């Protein structure tokens, strides 16, 4: 999706997902490990693209 947006001159902002132990509106999902994996995927994607802003966002983590 980001490539499609960039191809159409749409600015893309990617960010990490805040950690959560559980969601009170849907208990039992156990999102913590999934969020860690998702954030790692977002970081890897940014680093692969050598995106300067993403590099700054993930610099300390």
C-alpha positions in Angstrom: 0.0 0.0 0.0 2.8 2.4 0.7 4.3 1.9 -2.7 0.9 2.6 -4.3 0.5 5.7 -2.2 4.0 7.0 -3.1 3.4 6.3 -6.8 0.3 8.6 -6.5 2.2 11.3 -4.6 0.5 10.6 -1.4 2.6 11.0 1.7 2.7 7.9 3.9 3.2 7.9 7.7 4.1 4.6 9.4 4.3 4.3 13.1 4.6 1.6 15.7 1.7 0.2 17.6 1.5 0.9 21.3 1.9 -2.2 23.5 -1.1 -3.7 25.1 -1.5 -6.7 27.5 -5.1 -7.3 26.7 -8.2 -5.5 25.3 -11.1 -5.2 27.8 -13.6 -5.2 24.9 -12.3 -8.5 23.6 -10.5 -10.4 26.3 -8.3 -13.4 25.4 -6.7 -12.1 22.2 -3.3 -11.9 24.0 -2.1 -9.1 21.7 1.3 -8.4 23.3 3.4 -10.8 21.3 1.5 -10.0 18.1 2.2 -6.3 18.6 5.9 -6.9 19.2 6.0 -8.9 15.9 4.0 -6.3 14.0 6.3 -3.5 15.2 9.4 -5.5 14.1 7.8 -6.0 10.7 7.1 -2.2 10.3 10.7 -1.4 11.4 12.2 -4.0 9.0 10.1 -2.6 6.1 11.3 1.0 6.9 14.9 -0.1 7.2 14.6 -2.0 3.9 13.4 1.1 2.2 16.1 3.2 3.9 13.4 5.7 4.9 15.0 8.5 6.8 12.0 9.3 8.9 11.4 5.7 9.9 15.0 5.4 10.8 14.6 8.3 13.2 11.4 6.8 14.7 13.1 3.5 15.4 16.5 4.8 16.4 16.0 4.3 20.1 14.2 0.9 20.0 
